[in-house]
Amino acid sequence: MLELQTWKKTKHHKTA
């Protein structure tokens, strides 16, 4: 599930 986190951060990296 790394790709999921990747696009998630790209769209809205709030929980970084």
C-alpha positions in Angstrom: 0.0 0.0 0.0 2.9 2.3 -0.7 1.4 3.7 -3.9 -1.7 4.6 -2.0 0.3 6.7 0.5 2.3 8.2 -2.4 -0.7 9.6 -4.3 -2.3 10.6 -1.1 0.6 12.7 -0.1 0.8 14.2 -3.5 -2.9 15.2 -3.4 -3.1 16.4 0.2 -0.2 15.6 2.5 -1.8 16.6 5.8 -0.7 13.7 7.9 3.0 13.9 7.0 
